[in-house]
Structures are given as structure tokens and as C-alpha cells.
Amino acid sequence: MLSYVSVLTPKYQPRTYVIAATDSISEQKVFNLEDKSDIEFSIKRIRRAREVKQSYVSSIFTTLMSFLSAFPIFVSCRPKLILCNGPGTCIPVCFVALLLQMLRLHSTLIIFVESICRTKTLSLSGKILYHTHLVDVIVQWPELKTKYPKSIYLGLLS
């Protein structure tokens, strides 16, 4: 995902990176990218919506908590663009944006980039966002474009 962010113009700043509270790797990657630039950025943490192998039933509650922790971040940042990928952390952020759009309080372009690893089906996050028809879903394999015709195929992006 950071390779996509690295080609954004300075127009897209300040940047706010939203990562899961339990994610220690992404924060260092953000610093490695942004320390080389003059881009203003911040890192915000939210509760992870769903841990790996967590049951779907219990993830309802953790997703709700993640949504609640994403709300004040979104309201304070008021982004013009949300560029997100597979981890479930993006779902609460996108849904906060969609809620504010439905209430006509703020408009945000949301682009979901499916992982290059997803060659046959969308991730759970990808399926949820694709079926809302409210965000642009970019896939990296022609087979996915065939299976999900409303997605956008741009080829391999990495």
C-alpha cells in the first residue's frame, strides 16, 4: 500500500495513516517512507476490527469498537481521499466516511486496492466494500475483474 502512497503528489497532505493498535510493523514502514519527504503526516491507531481466526460472531463486537475508535479520527481529519487495502481495519474507517456522506456532512473518495495475493476471490474486506457499491474496488488480476465486473482492473500495481 505504501508504494501507492509514495507516488501521491504533495496535494494529498497532511496524510493520516490509520493502523491497528496491535500493528507494530506498519508504523515503522510509514516512518521509513515519510522521513524521506517533506510531507506532513500523522499516525493514528484504532482497535483492530477482527483478529486472524477470530469468529465472525465475536468480530461483530470488536468491529463496533473499531468503528467507535475510528469516528473521532475521521471527524478530526476530514479526509478527501481514503486509500485502503485488505486488513479489516479499513472497514470501520470506510463506514465512518460512508455514514458522513449519507448524512451529507462530508464527502470522501474511497479507493480500496485488493491485495496482489488475491487472485481468485476478494478478501472479506473487499467483498464487503464491493457489495456496498459505494467505493471503488481495484483488483490486480483479470480473473477478479471477470468475477467482479464492477471492480476496476489496472493490472499489477506493485
N, C-alpha and C positions, 0 to 999 in steps of 0.2 A: 504494500500500500504506500509506503514512503517513497517508492520510486515514482509514483504518480504525483505525489505532493511535491517532489523535488522539481518538477517542471512547471509548476504553477507560477504565474507572474507575481510580483510584489503587490499587485492589486488585491490579491487574496491574503490580506493580513489586517489585523493580527490573526494568527492562527491559534485555534484552541484544539488541542488533542485530548480526546476523551478516551481513557483507558480503564480497564477493570482494576479495582483496588488490589486484587491479588496478582496483577501482571507486573512483574519486575523487569522483564526483558524489553518491552516496548518503550518504556521511559528512556532507557539508555540509547535505544535506536533513534528516538526523536532528538535527543541531545546531540548525538553524532551527526545527524543531518543538519539541524538548525544552527549548531555552533559555527558552521562554515558560512553562514549567511548573516545578513543584517535584518532578517525577518523577525518581527515581534511575534512571540508565541508564548503560550502557557500550556500547562498540562493539568487536566482535571481528572479526578478519579470518581468512578461510580461503582456501586456494587455490581458484581457480575450477575447477569440475568440467569444464567444456567451454567453450572459446572459440568465438566465432562462426566458422562454417565449418570448424571442426576436424573431422577424420574421426572416425567412430564408433569405429574400431579404436583409434586413439591416445587417444581420450577414456576408454577403459577405465582406462588407467593414471593419467590426471590425475584421474579421479573417485575412484579408490582413494586417491590422495594427499590429495584434498579430504576424503574420509571420515576419514582418519587425522588431519587437522588439525582436523576438527570434533569429534572424540571428546573430547579434554580440555576443550574449551569447554563441551560439553554436560554432562559429568560435574561440572564446577565450578559450573555454573549451575542444573542440575536443574530445567528449566522445567516449569510446569504447563500452559502453552499455547505452541504454536508456530503462529504466523500467518505464512504464507508465500505467495509468488506465483511466477510463471513462471521466473525465471532458474534455470539448472541448479545454482546454489549451494544451493538449498533441498533438493535430493535427498540429499546426504550428511547434512545435519542431520536430515532426517526419518528416514533409515535408521538413524542412530545411536539416535534416540528409539525407533524400532520394535524395534531389536535389544535395547535395555534393557527394553522392555516384554515381549518374548518371554522374556527371562531373568528376568522378574518383579523387576527391580531398581528400576524407576522407571516411573511411568505419566504420560503426557503426552497431552493433547488436541491433535491436529494438524488444522489447518484450512488447506487450500490454496485460494486465491482465484485463479481463472483470469483472465487479463488481459481487459479490456474489448475489446481488439483481436481477440481470438479469437472469431469469430462462427460459424465453420463446423466447426472441429476444435479439439481440445485441443492445447496446446503439448506438446512432448516430455515436459517435467516433469509436466504434467497427466495425460498418458496413463500414464506410469509409476505415478504415485500413485493414479490412478483404478483401474487394474487390480490394484493390491495389495489393494483393498477394506479397507484399514486406516486410511484417513484420510478426512475429509470434504472433498469437492471441490465448491466453489461456482462456478457458472457464471453469467454475466451476460446470457445470451441464451437465449430459449425454445427456439431450434433446437438448441442444445447440450444442453439438458435432454432433448429428444426423442431425440437421438442417443446420449446417455449417461444412461440412465434412473436410475442410482444416484447421479447428481450432485444437488446442491441448487441450485435456482433461486430467487434472491431479487430478481430484477430488476437494474437498473443500480445499482451501488454507488458510483459516483464522484460 
